[in-house]
């Protein structure tokens, strides 16, 4: 058996199948390209779906090493030697070319000849009805009968048990190669899927006219075999990661370290592919993995630690994935910011809120926390359901995590619904979209031929209904399709007798699809020659805004540092949103310097240059790539003077002076280590500046001053206003002293303890705290009180006198229990606490819960 490093094994596999006539295809992103049906790339075959379905026929054999992420076995990660969330899948594929005989022969040749694994340590499985596969293993390969075992559809059919359970569609039997580990039993190292049937209703299998091969070999698992170790986490690419985590979390046990190492890889590669932590979709999974690591390491003092493993992950994987090494600092900062956010939320509110809910349940004699409350803890405070469950179990309270997960998924679905594209042919069509050529860099208009027309998900012959929506494919087009954050162009398709308005353009593989409506004149038919013309004002306004994003990134990198990198953008006419990596607030002085640089770059009227070059060459020149974007081997690079050079396929101004001006509207944090700037350019910027100037003129006139002195006049007015507010507050406090006597006379007895509950109505919160001080210091000698003030929300203060605190009464515990009943939060010391609720209609509910909690404490002996 050869002793290969993981990198050597990866390369040996790819070289072997290239020698067998396979095209080498690079790993797809973990965020699948053009495949909304799956959240993550979970198998090597994902990026070849169109080839398997026959929609694309570029080549018939492929080999790849695919980055994969799966969370289906999340609870098994760390508990077994072989389960992962992130892993690499080596695969060879046939799209209607070779079939079982070659697939089996090459798998056996690679394992026994190239890797030199002793055949005596191997055996294989086949589907129980697959006589053909068994015959090949027996007759062609020469395995003895005891080396070929038959298994049922659950183990050796893809999808598992599809014949009985579905789904309908392509499927087929599997054959697997197993390696016998001494003392550990058999380990599956290779899976060959023979996609030869179409599963129909009732479990009927119909032969496919074109049969496919989809095989996979887990890189980490085979590495553990070749390196003679008992766990995937002991192979060479994990050693540095494990050492980094041992230093970061010295008290973690081996199982926890394995899980942390796995999650460190998953998080690093996800963020490297542009999947940033969030509360939705893929970002939610990344956030969950980071928080799960914090949860697993909770025995340590709460502090960021996972980010320290990012560099080790990047170094271990630098050979095949150099882009992760290049971005390791940015990735580490994003992970650290997410860890800090989680710790801050848990310590500042989530943990206290959870404890208050548990206390309230126990006080009311209940022993189950509702899934809705667990959801609120997650959405509002970021408290992971796993954390909630463990805390509840320690307190004798149960929670149904399956129901919580269902609610979280529904919450995410609602969040996504508002941004879902209404018109989408790409998940419906049963036809192949034809290839288009984009010529929009050179021209805004051209003659073109209509290749296809699609209406309601079906290919049709003509555009004939004036108010209908159509998707139109042309042989060539000047229209830019939405990509890289830039919106699609608008304009018209026309002949001498008809006009069709283009309102959007989308890219699907090699096709550029125009969304059209508003037909006037005669019908347009497939095959017609037309003129395609982009709206010039739309094009120019988008070009201004897009060029502004490049100029802005250059200014940010100069002011804030070269760690700044674009993490997303949205560009539309004379308006853009720009997301970038940065890990702390931006000061007003820094923003002023950025604005100065933007003005300087525009006034210089620097020319833009675009060049198409090899991707590796572009990287060597220092061109910046969009964070998480997948690029082809040949890329377009847009440069501006000596300060900006980026990979970019969008349309741009010819020179920076065409931008006119860039007006920054706002800057904010939109995630861990991620900030956003919104801005306008060109005509929209000039309109806003003009409106602001008019507002200043009117305000100055109202203040009876000049525009140049407006800020000084406003300052003087504010100073006078603050003086009046201070006088008003003093007057209210004087009146409050007189009211306190009446409030005390309204006290009632709960048990043997005096209790004051007073609702001040629409009252200043500062005065509410002052009322509490007056009651404690000057009037109320022994007792408990709860005071409330209502404005847009309701604020509460609670206090207990010193003698009662010594007897076990806690204002903090009482208030937490009371607020929990109305979905509020708060807490504090035994003698004083404060908090609030959003819904002012639930004040009476809080009061009743407070009285009940106090009675229970007194019955148990507190304050007796």
N, C-alpha and C positions, 0 to 999 in steps of 0.2 A: 504494500500500500504506500502510495506517495505521501510524503509529509509536505503539504502545501499550505502557504498562508492563505487567508481569505481572498486577498487581492489576486494571488496566483490562480486560485481555483476559479474565480470569476472570469479571468482572462482566458484560462484554458477552455472553459465551456464555450465562450463566445468564439474563440478561434476555431474550435472543433466544428461548430455548426456553420461558420462561414466557409470552411473547407468543404462542407457538404452542400454548398450552393445557396445558403440562406443569406438574406440581406440583414446586415447588422442595424438594428433600430435602437435609438437612444431611449432611455427611460422617460416615460411621460411624467408630468407633474403629479404630485399627490392630489392636487385639485384637478380632476380629469378634464382634458381638453374637449370641448364640444360634446359633453355627455352629462346632461342634467339628471339622468336617471339614477346616478349613484353619488354618494356624498364624497367618498374618497376612492382613489385608485386602489383596488383591493386584490388585483390579480394581474398577471402579465398580459392576459388576453383583452383587458379593458380597452386599450388603445387601438385594438384591431377589429372592433365590432363591425365596422363597415366592410372590411375585407371578408370577415366570416359570413356576413349577410349578402355578399356579392355586389354591394352598391359601388364599391371601389375595387378596381382590378389592377392596381399599379404593379404588384408583384405577388408571387404565390408562395414564397417561403420567407420566414423571418425568424430572427433570434434576438433576444433582448435580456437585459438584467433590469427588472422593473422594481422601483421603490413602491412598497405597498403599505397600507395602513388598514388594520381591522380592529374593531373594538368588540366583536361578538364574544370573544373569550377573555374579556378584560379581567374577570375574577381569577382566571387561571394563570395570568402572567405573574411570574415570581414563585408560584406554587409548584410548577412543573419545570423540567429542564429545557423545554422546547417551545413554550408558547410566547408569542410576542404581539405587541400592537404594531410596531414598525418592523419590517423585515424586507429582505430582497429576494425576489423570485426570478430564478433563471428559467427561461423557457424557449422552446423551439416550436414553430407553428407552420402548419400547412393549410393553405386556402384552396381546397379543391385540387391539390397536387398529390403528394405521396400520402400513403395511409398506414395501416397497422404494421405491415411487414417492415417498412423502412424505419418507422418510428421506434418499434421495438428493437430492431437491430442496432440502430445508432445509440439508443439509450444504453444497451448492454455493452456496446463497444466502448463508449465513453467511460462507463463505470469500471469495467474490468480491464480495459487496455490502457486508456489514458490515465485513469486514477489508480490503476493496478490494485483494485480491491479484490481480495480472494473470493472467487465464486462460491466457495464453500460457506462463506459468511452471508450469502445472499439467498433470498427466495422471493417469489413473486405471487401476486394475487390477480385473478381475473374475475369478471362478472360471471355469475353462475350459469348463464345461458350463452356465454360468448365462446362457442367452440372454435371460432376462427382464431381468436387471440391465444387460446390455450394451445392450439395446433402450431402456431408460429413459435411459441416459447419451447414447445416440445421438439418439433421437427427441425426448425431453422436454427434455434439457439442451442438445442441439445440438452435442455434441462430434464432431469428425472421427474417422474410423476409426483414424488413427495415434495418437490421444489415448486410446484404450481398448485396453488390453492384457490378454490372457488368461493366467493362471498356473494351475499345478496345485494339487492338494489340499494339498501341503506348505506353500505360501505363501498360498493364498486359500481355506482351509476351516478352520472352527473346530469342535472342536479340530483342530490341525494334523494332516493326513493321517488323520483319524478314520475315513474310509470303510474303509481297509485295516487300520489298526492299532487301531481302537477309541479310547476305550471306547464301550460301548453307551449310548444316551441321547440327549437333545436335541443337535442339531448343525445346521450349515448353512454355506452359502457366505459369503464375505466380499467386500467391495469397498473398495478403499483409494484415498485421494487422496495424490498425491506432488507435492512441490515441488522444482523443479530449482534447485539452488544453483550459482551460478557457481563453477567450479573444484572443487566438491565432489560433484557428481552429484545424484541424486535422494534425497530424504528423505521418508519416509512421515509425514504429519501428521494423517491421519484414517483411522479404520478402522470400517467399517460391517459388523456381523455380522447376517446374516439367519437367525435360528433357525427353520427351517421343516421339519426332518426329525427322525425318531426313528431312530437307528442301531440295527439289530438284528443278531443273530448272522449271521456270514457276510458282513458289510458291506452288508446290505440296508437301504435307506433307505425308511422309511414316512413319508408326509406327516403333520405334526402337525395336529390339529384347530384349535389356536390358535397362530398364528405370532407371534413376538416380534422386537423390534428391540433390539439391544445395540450402541451405538456409543461410540467413545472417541477423544478427542483429547488427546495429551500436552501439558499446559500449558507445560512448560519448552521443549519442542521448538518449538512454535508461537511462543513468545515469542522464541526465537532467530531465527526467520524474520522476524518483524515488526521486531525491533530491529537486524536486519542484522549479526548477529555470527555467527561460525563455530562456536561451541560453546555448549552449554547453560550452561556454567560462566562464560560472559561476559555473561549477561543480568543485569538490574538486581538481582534478589533474591539473586544470588550475590556481588555486588561487595563488600558489607560483610563477608560471611563470609570471602571470600578474603583481604581485607586483614587481618582478625584473625588468620588462620592464618599469613600471611606474617610477621607480627610474632612470633607464638608459635614458629614453626619456620622461621627465615630461610634455612636451607640446603636446604629441600625443593625438589625440582624441580617444574615445572608439573604433570606427571602425578600426582605424589604429592599436590600441593595439591588437585587436582581430587577425588581419592579422599577426602582428609581432609574437604573441604567437603561432599561427598555424605554421608559417614558422620556428620559432625556434625549434619546435618539428620535423618538416620535415627534417631540416638541421642536427640536432643532430643525429637522427636515421639513416639518409642516410650515414653520415660520420662514424657513429658507425658500419655500415655494409660495410665499406670500399669504399664507393662511394665518392671520393674526388673531389673538384671543378676543372673543366677543361673546355675546349672549345668544348667538344664532348660528345654526348650521355647522359648518366645519369649524368656525371659530369657537363655537361652544365646546366642541370636542377637545380642542387644544387647551382652552381654559380649564376644562374638567381635568385633563391630565396633569396640568401644572398644580392645580389645587389638590388633586389626589396625592401628589408627591408631598405637599405640605402636610396633608393629613397623615400620611404614612410616617412622616418624621416628627410627629407632634410630641414625642417624648423629649425632643430637644427644645431649647428655648426658641420661641417663634421668631424666625429670622429667614431672610432669603438665602437659599443655598443651591437650588437647582441650576441657576445661571452659571455657577462655577464649573459645571460639567460640560457646558456647550463647547468650550475650546477643545476639550479632550475628544468629544464626538467629532468635531470638524477635522481634527488632526488624524483620527483613526480612519476617516472616510475621505481623506483629501485626494487619494489617487483617482477614484472614479468620479468624485464629486467636488472638484476644486472650488466651485462657486460657493459652497457652504463654508469653506475655509476663508474665502475672501470676505464673507459677510458675518463671520463669527461674532465680532464685537457688537454689531447691530442686533443680532439675534440674542446675544447674552443680555444686552440692555433691555430688550423687550421682555424677556423672561423675568429678569429681576424686577422690572416695573410691575409686572403682573403679580409676582409673589408679594411685593410690598403692598399692592392694592388689596390683595386678599387678606393679608395679615392685619392691615389697618381696618378693614371692614369687620373682620371677625372680632378683633379686640375692642373696637370702638362701638360696636352695636350688636352685631350678630349673635355673639355668644351670650351677652346679657339678655337680649330679646328671647333667645331660645330658652334660657333658664327661667325667665319670667313666665313664659307659656307653660313650661313644665310645672312650675310651682302652682300656677292657676289651676291646671288640670288636677293636680294632686289635692289641692285645697277643696275642689268641688267633687272629689271622689271618683274622678275619671282616670282611666289608665291607657287611653289611646289618643295620640296626636293626629289630627285630621290631615289628609294629603294636601288640602288647600293651604293650611298654615305652613306646612313644609315647603310648598311652592313659594309662598310669600317670603319665607326666610331665605330661599335661594335667590329669588328675583331682586328683593330689596337689599339684602345684606351679602349675598354671595355665599351663604352657608351651604356647603355641599350636602346633598341628601345622606351620603354615607356618614358624615359628621353628625348630622341630626339623629340618625338612627342609633349610632353608638352612644351619644349623650343620653338619649331617651332610655335606652336599655339599661344604662347604669342607674337610672332613676326609677326603673320599674314601669316605664311607659313604652308602649309599642307604636310603630308607625309602618304603614304598608308602602314600601319603596316602589313596588310595581305601579301602584296607583299614582305615586308622585311622578314617576318617569312619564306616565301617560299625560299628566297635566303639563309637564315641561315641554313635551313634544307638541302639544296643542298650543301652548303659549308661543312657541317658535313658529308654528304654522300661521298663527294670526299675525305675527310680526312680519312674516314674508309675504302675506297675501296682498298687502298694500303696494308692494313693488313688483308684483308678478306681471310679466309682459302679457297683454291681452291677446295680441295676434301673434301666433307662433305656429308655423307650419312644420317646424323641424322635428317635432315628436309625433307627427301624424302621417307624413308622406310615405307611400309605399313605392316610390319611384326615385330615381337618381337625379339629383340636381346637376345640371350641366356646367361645365367650366366657363368662368368669365375671366377677362383680362382687365386689370385696372390701369388706366392711362391718365389718371387725374393729376399726376405731378406735372405733366406737360401742358394740359389743356383743361378748360372748363366745359367744352362741348365737343361732340363728335358724332359721326354717322355710325349707327349700330344696327344689328339685326336681333329681333326678338327670338330667343331660343325656346323659352318656356313661359307659360302663364299658369299660375296656381290660384285657385279660389276655393275657400272652405276646405283646405287640405287636399284638394284633388286637382290633378293637371287637367286644364281645359284648353279649348282651341282658340278662344277669342275673349277679349275684353268687350262686353256689350252693355252691361248695366251701369248707368252713370254714377249711382251712389254706392256701388259695391266696392269692397277692398280686394285688391289683387296683389299677388307677388309676381314680379316679372324678372326674368333672367335674360341678360343681354350677352352677346358674344364679347363685347368690349364696352367699357363704361368710364366716364370721367367722374362718376359719383363715388365719393369715399364712403366705405361701409364702416359702421360703428366699430371701433376697435381701440384698445389702449386708453379708454376713457373718453375718446373724442366721439361726439355724436355723428351720425351719418348725415350726408349732404341732403339738401332739398333742391327741387327744381322741376323740370317737365320732360316728358317724352312726347314727341309730336311729329305729325306728318302735315301735309298741306291741308288735310281734311279733319284732323283730330288732334286732341291734346289730352294727356293723362298726367295728373299731378303726382310727383314723387314726394312722399312725406317722411320716408325713412329708408335706410339701406342697411342690411345686415349681411354678415359674412358667415357662410356655412361651408367648411372645407375650402375647395377651390372655386366656390360659386359666390357671386355677389348678387344678393336678392333685393330688388327694389320694391318697397311697399307703396302701392299706388292707389289713388282714388280720384274721383272727380272727372270722369270721362266727359268730354264735350266733342260733338261731331260724330264722325263715323266710327265703327268698331275697329279695334286693333287686333290683328291675328298673329299667332305664332308664325314666324317666317317673314313678317313685314320688316322693311327697312325704315328706320325712324331716325330722328335727331334727338340725342340725349344732351340736355343742357342743364348745368348746375346753376342755381340762383346765385349770381355773382355777389350780391350783398351778403347773403348767408355765408358763402364760402370765405369772403374776406373777413367777416366778423369772427368766424371760427378760427381762421388762421391767426388773427391777432391774439385771441385768447390762448391758443395752443402755444404759440411762441412765448407768450408771457409766462407760462408754467416753466419753460426752460430757463428763462431769465431769472425767475423767482428762485428756482432751485440753486442756481449759481450764487445768488445773493445770500441765501440762507447758509450755504456751505461756507461762504467767506466769513460771515458774521458769527455763526454758531459752531462751525467745525465740520470737518469732512465726514464725520459720522452721519450727517444728515443725508438721507436717501429717500427718494420718492417711494411711497407705499400705496399709491392710488391717486386717481384724479378723475374729474369729470369736466369736460370741456364742451361748452356750447357757445353760441354767438355772443361775443363780448362779455362772457361771464365764465368763471371757472372755480372749481374747488380743488385744492391741492393738499393731499395727505402726505406726511413725511415723518421719519423717525427722529425723535428727539425726546429726552428723558427728564426734562424739568421745565418749569414755566419759563416763558420768554419775557424778559424785562421790557419796559417801555423804551429804554435806551437802545436795546438791541433791535426792537422793531423800527425805531426811528432810523437806525443805521441801514437796515434792510431797505426802507423806503428811499433813502438817499441813493443807495446803489442802483435801485430800479430806475430812478430818474436819470442817473448818470448813464446807464446802459442804453436807455432809450434815446437820450440826447446825442449819444455818440453815433447813432444810426448804423450800428455794426451790421455787416452783411451776413446772411446765413448761407451755409454750404451743406449740401447733402451728398453723401458718397456711399455706394454699395460696396461692401467688402466682406471678406471671410470673417466669421465671428471671432475666431482666435486672434486674428490680426487686429480687429476692432478692440478687443479687450486689452491687447498690448499697448494700444495708443492711449489707454485710459478712459475710453468711452464708458459712460455709466449705463447700466442696464436697469430696467424697471424691476423693482423688488417683486420676485415671485413669478415673473413672466417667463414663458417658454419661448425660445428663439430658434429659428432654423440655422443651418450652418452658414448661410449667407444673410447678412443683416444690412440695414440702412442706418447710417450714422449721420446725425445732424449736428453741425458745429457752429458756434458763434464766437468769432474772434478767438481769444485765447482763454476764455473763462467758462465755456460750456461745450460739452461734447457728450451726446447721449444716443443710445440705440433708439430709433423712433421711425415708425412707418407712417406718421400722420402728415397732414398738410400744414404748411408754415408760411409766415410772411417772408418777403425777400430780404427785409432788413428790420432791425429792432425799432427804428423810427416809425414804422407803420403801426406799431401798437398804439401810438398816441400817448396814452398814459395808463398806469396801473393804479387803481384805487383799492387799497386793502380794506375790506368791510369788517373783518373780524378774525381773531385767532383763538383757538381753544383746544382742549384735550378731548380726543375722541376714543381713547383706549390706552392700554398700557404701553408707554413709550411711543405713543402715536399722537401727533397733533395735526390740526387742520387749519388752513387759511382759505378764506373765501374772498374773492376779489372780482372786480369788473374792469373792463378795458374799453378802449376806443370810444364810440359814441355813447355807450351806456355810462362810462366813467365821466364823460364831459357833462351828460345830463344830470348825474347825481351831484357833481361839483357845483353846477349852476344852481340846482335846488338848494344845496347847503348854503351857498352864498346868499341866496334870497332870504333864507330863514335867518341867517345872521343879521342881515339888514333890517328885517322886521323886528327881531328881538332887540336890536340896538335902539330902534326907534321907540319901542315900548318902554325901554329902560331909560330913555332920554339921554342917550350917550352915542358915541361913534362906534362903528364896528371894531376899530382898533382898541377901544377901551372896554369892550363888552365883558371880557373875562374879569377885569378889575371890578366892574360894576356888579357883576353877579356875585363875586366874592364878598363885597360889602353887604349885599342883600342877604346872603347866607349868614353872615355874622350877626346881622340884626335879627334874623329869624331864630338863630340859635339862642340869642339872648331872651327873646320872647318865650321860647319853649322852656328855657330854664326857669323863668319867672312863673310860667303856668304850672310847671311841675312842682315848684315850691308851694304854690297855692294848693294844689291837689293833695300834697303830702300833709299840709296843715289841716285840711279838711279830713284827711284819712285818720289823723290822730283822734279826732272827735268821734269818728265812726267806729273805732276799735272797741270802745266801751259797749256800744250797742251789739257788735258782733259777738263779744264775750257773753253777753246776757242771753244770746241765742244758743249757747252750748247745751248739749244733751248728754246723758249718761249712756255709755255702752259698757255693760258690766259695772265695774266700780270706777271706770275711767271717764273723765270729762272729754268730750269730742266736739270740735267745732268743724262744721262743713259750711263754707260760704262761697256763693257764686257772685263774683263782682260784675258779671256781664261783660260789656265791651270796655275792657280795662287795660291799661298799659302794663306790659309784663314786668317792667322795672318796678313799677309801683306795687305789683303783686308780691315781689320778693321783699319790698320794704314793709308791706303789711305783715308778712311772715315774721320779719325781724321785730316789729312792734309787739306782736302777740307774744313772742318768745321772751323778749327782754323786759318789757314794762308791765304787762298785764297778766298774761297767762302763766301761772306758777307750776301747774302740773296737768298734763293732758296731751292730746294728739289733735292736730288739725289738718284739714285738706282745703286749700283755696284754689279757685279756678277763675281764669279770665278768658273771655271769648272774643276773638276777632275773626280772621279768615280760618283759623284753626283754634283749638282750645289748649291753653297752657295750664299746668297744675304745679303747685308746690305743696309739699307735705313735710311736717315736722313733728318730732316727739321730744318732750322735755327730758332733761338729763336723768331724772329719777326713774322714768319709764324705760329709758334705754338700758339703764343698769339692771332692770328687771326682765329684759329680753324683748322689748318692743323695738322694731326697726322700721323707721320711716321709709328707707330704701326698699325693703322687701314688700311693705304694704303697697307702696305706689306702683312697683313693678307688677304685682298681682292685679291691681285695679286696672291699670292701663292695658294689660294684656287682654282683658275681656273685651276691649273695644278696638283691638288692633293697633294700639299705640305702643310707645316705648319710653323708657326713662329709668331713673334709678339715682342712687347717691349713697350718702352715709346713713348710719342708723338714726342720727338726729335730724338730718335734713336731706330732702330729695326733690328732684324736679323732673318733668317730662311733659309729654303732650300727645294729642290725637289729632288726626286730620279732619275727622267728621264731627263738627260741633253738635250735631244732633244726638251724639252718643254720650254726652256729658252725664246724663242721669244714669246710664249704664255703668259708667266708671264709679260714680258715687255709690251705687248699690254694691258693686264688687268690693269697693273699699270697706264699707261697713261690714260685709260678710267676712272679709279677710281679717279685720280687726277682731271681730267676735271669735273667730277660730283661734287666733293667737291668744286671746284672753282665756278661752276655755282650756287651752293647753298649759296655761300657767303664766304666760307672759303678762306682766303688769298686775298680777294678782297681789 
